[in-house]
Amino acid sequence: MADEHVEVVDAFVYLGCLIDSSGGSRVGVLRRIGLAWSCMNMLEMRIWIWKSSIWLKTKLRLYQTYIVPVLMYGCETWATTKYLLSRLDAFDTWALRKILRIPYTRHVSNAEVRRTTGCSPLSHLVTNRRLWLFGHIARSSPREDHHRALAASIRQVPPD
């Protein structure tokens, strides 16, 4: 099959992660935010609505169980920037405000929303998961490919 034509594309989805030609994570993270936003809107009529009799604690568990995993899938490998982390936290705060039924016209600080829900920013979760992956790779056998790739990427080049 070596004579088949292979199409060159700018971006494609592989195992649920968007891979693009820029090599960065911006497009993939924004795609994940869009998917999580869609999930939030699908649950709006049954779960997040004003007349819902579901307890706040249950709503927060539903958010942590069904929305956050959609958003955070593959976050261990993201090349994060301050902009991307702020976008994640902005979505998270928007979702928590929706769960708490705080309209945008009320002036409630993000810190108050976090204090009420007891949820830490998702940027902290991204950092923790990236550190967990780094520790997992660093502790792996030196014969493993991923360990050798990590060692090669952090090895310092001696000055000339």
Buried (B, 14 or more C-beta within 10 A) or exposed (E): EEEEEEEEEEEEEEEEBBBBEEEBBBBBBBBBBEBBBEBBEEBEEEBBEEEBEBEEEEBBEBBEEBBBEBBBBBBBEBEBEEEBBEBBBBBBBBBBBBBBEBEEEEEEEBEEBBEBBEBEBBBEBBBEBBEEBEEEBEEBEEEEEEBEEBEEEEEEEEEE
